[in-house]
């Protein structure tokens, strides 16, 4: 009886681990999609020569990449360099 209980618990543990990892992968894929979409929007604005939109979208993109949602001085410098290169 004890080994049957242990087997059932082991199966439950394995199933929960499998579904937990599958959900994490989906979240990671969604995160990559959001980043790719923000980057593409920024690049499109740069290529279109729209400095106002490029600055806005660049800030959105770099803000999203930061854990705290705040732009660093480096981020602002990168955006300004991109705008200057238009």
Secondary structure, 3 states (H helix, E strand, C coil): CHHHHHHHHHHHHHHHHHHHHHHHHHHHHHHHHHHHHHHHHHHHHHHHCCHHHHHHHHHHHHHHHCCCCCCCHHHHHHHHHHHHCC
